[in-house]
C-alpha cells in the first residue's frame, strides 16, 4: 500500500514501456518488506531536464535513465561518481539534499552478468554502438584489461568515444564482421533487435566468427534477440541482456531503499515469465 511514507523511484525513458525495471524493483520491495514503489516515467527528450528536476522536487529518492537519456542525464547532474565520469554516461541517479547525483552501473552490471555465466573477461572484444551503454561497457572492459574495438554507423562517434576513454580502437561499420575471427566477445550495445526487429542481416555478419566467440546483447526485449538467435544457429555461445538488467539495478535499489536485493532465481523467473 502506498502511503505518505512510501519511498518513490522510477525509470525515465522514451519509450519506456519495454522496461522490466518496475516489475523487478517492485518485486524486491515486496520480498524485502520495503515501503517503496518504482514507476515507469515516459519522458520526451526535449522535456528531460525539466522532468528530472521536477522529480527531485517532488520527493523521489532517485531514478534510472534508459534510452535515449543516458548522456543527457550526465549533463543534468550536479555531481558525478568516479565511475560515471569514467563511463561518460549516467544510468542511476540519486536525489540527495536537493542535489542530483549521477552514477553508472551499466559496466559493472554487464561484467557481473558475464561472470555469472562463467564467461572469462579478457581478450579482444568488439562492441557495436557508441552511445551511453556502449561507453559504460567499453570503459569497464578496458579497466579489466580487455582489448576493445568499437564500431558505429556514425564513425565520428566511435572515434570520439575512443579518444574520450583513452583506449580502444574505432573501426568502420562495414568492417566489423571481418574482425570477428580474432575476437572472443561480441557485444551489441545498440537498440537493434529491440522488439524483435532484426536491424540487419545478423546471420551473414557472423559468418567469419571464431568458434569460441561469445555473443552478448544488452537488449532483453525479447530475451532472445535476432542477433542471439543467429549466433545460436551457428553454434556460438550467447548471453542475453536480462542478467545485465538485474545486476546493474542492485546498486540503485540499495541507494534508494536501503536494502541490498539478491539477484536470485525468483527474480530471474519473474522477469523471464514477463518476456514470454
N, C-alpha and C positions, 0 to 999 in steps of 0.2 A: 504494500500500500504506500502510495506517495503522500507525504505529509510535509509540514513545514520544516522538518529536519532532514529531508531527503537530499543527499548529495547528487548533483547532476553533472553528467559529462555527455559527449556525443561525438559524431563524426561528420565533418564538413567535406562535401564533395559535389561535383556536378558532371555526371549524375551521381547519385548516392544509393539508389535503390538496390544495386547489386551487392552492397556491403553486408557481410555477415557479422560485422563487429557488434551491432546492437544485440544480436542473438547471443553471442559469446559473452559479452560483458554482463548482460542481464542474467545469464546463467550463473556466472561467477558471483554476482551479487546474491543470488538465491542460495547457492550452496555454501557461501561463506557468511551468511546472515548479515549482509551489509544493507543498510538502508540507503540504497542508491538506485539510480536509473540512468541509462545510456540510450540516447535517441539519435536517429538519423537527422541530419541538418542539410538539406539540399540548398546549396549556395552558389549563385552565379558568380563567375569570376569578377565581374565589374562591381559586385557588392561585397567581396570577400573581407576587405579591411573593416568596413563598417559593421558587418555581421560579427566578426571576431571580437571587436571591442564591445559590441553590444552584449555578447555572451559573457564576457568578463564582468561587465557592469551588472548583469542580471544575476550574478552569483554562482555561475557554473564553476566547477573545480578545474575543468580543462576540456580539451578536445583532441581528437585525432584529425588529421587532414589527409585527404587522398586526392587522386587525380581530379582536377589539374592544379591543385593549390599548393603543392609542397614547396616550391621555390618562392611563391608569393608569401607563404607563411613565414619563411625565413626573414624576408624583408620587413614583415609586420611586427616581428618580435622586439621586445625591449632588451632581451638578454638571450644569449645562446649558450648551450653547454659546449664543452670542447668537442664532443662527438658531432654535434650539429654543425659546428664551424668546419670541421674536417670534411664532413659529407657535403656541405654546401646546400643542405636542404633540411626541412623540418617535417616530421610526421606526427609528433606528440607535443602537445602544448599544455602547460600548467599556468593557471592564473593565481599569482601569489602576491598578496598585499597590493593589488592594483597593477601589478606588472605582468607582462606576457612573456613567459619563459619557454623557449623552444628547444626541443631535443630531437634526435634522430635515432630511432631504434630499429630501422629497417635493416641496416647492415648486420647488426648483431643477430637480429631475428632470422635473417637469411642464413648466416653461418650456423646458428644453433639448429636450424632445420636440417641442413646438410649433415651435421654431426649426429643428429637424432636418427638419420637414415644410414649412418656408418659410411658416409662419403668423405673421403680424405680431402682436406683443403690444401691445395698446393698445385704446382704445375702451371700450365698455360690455360687461361680462361678467356673465352670470347663472350663479350657482353653486347647484346643488341639493345640500342637505345642510349640516350644521353640526358634523360630527364632526371627528376629528383630521386626516384627509386634506383635508377642506374648508377647515379653518383654515389649514393649511400652504399650500394653493393660493391662498387669498384673500390671505394675507399677502404671498406672492411677487408676485402681480399688483398689489396696492396699492403695493408698493415699486417697481414698474416703471411706475407712473403710470396704471394702469387704473382705470376706474370700476367698482366691484364691487357687485352686487346678490345677496343671499343669501336663498334660500327653503328652509324646512324644515318638515316636517309638524308639529313642535312649535315654534311661533313664538317661544316664550321663548328657545329655544336659539339661534335665528338672531339675535335681538336681543342676547343676551349675547355672541355672537361679534363682532358689530359694535362693541359697547362695548369689548370687550377689545382689538380691533385698532385702535380709534381711527379707524375709517374704514369706508366702505361703507354699504349700506342694507339693512335687513331688510324683506321683504315676505311677505304671507300666501301659504301654499302654493297655494291656489286661484287666486291672481292671476298666478303666474309665466308661464303660457302667453301671456297677453295682452301681456307685455312683450317678447316675442321680436322684434317688428318693429323695435325700437330697439337690438337687441344685435348685436354682431359675433361673440360667442363664447358657447356654452352648455357648461357643464361638469357632468357627472353625477359628483358626489363622494359618492354613496351606494352601498350594496351592491345596489341594484335592478339587475336584469339579470344578476347573478352566477348562473352555472349555466344561463343561457338563460331564466330565468323573467322574464316581462315586467315585473311590478311595477306597471304602469299602462298606459293606452292612449296610447302614445307618438305614434302617428300623429295622433290628434286634438290632442294637446298641441302639435304642431309646425305646426298649420295656419296660424298667424299669423307664422311665422318669415320674416325678411327673406331674400331670395335669396342674400345674401352671408354668411349666418350659417355659422360653422364649429361643428360639434358634436363634442365630445370626451367620452370616458368613461374614468374611472380603472380600471374593471373590465376585465380582459383574459381572463377565462374565462367565456364564449367570447370570442374576439378580436373578432368582430362581434356586439356585444350587440343586444338588441331595439331600444334607442334608436338605435344607429348604423344598423341596417338600415332603420328607419323614416325616418331622415334621408336615407339614400341613395335611398330610394324617392321622396323629394321633391326630389331633385337637389341636396341640400346637401353641402357638403364635410365630411368626417369625419376624425377622428384617433383611432385606438384607443389603449388603455392600455398596450400592450406596451412602447412606447418609454419611457414614464414609468418602468416597472419597471426597464428596463435602465439608464437614466441615473441614477435615484436610487440604484442599487446600487453604482455605481463608487466612491463615497466610502467606503462601508463596507468593501469589499474592500481598498481601498488602506490603510485604517487597520488592519485585522486581519492582512493577509497581506503588506503591504509592497510591493505591485506595483500599478501603475495599469492596470487592464484596459481593453481597447478595445471600444467599442460598435460592433463591425464586423458585416458581413453574415452571417458564420458564426454569430455569437451569435443574431442575429435568426432565421436559418433554423432553427437548432436549437430555439428556443423556439416558433416558428410551427408546426413539424412536430409538436411535443408537444400542440398545441392543436387539431389537426385531428381 
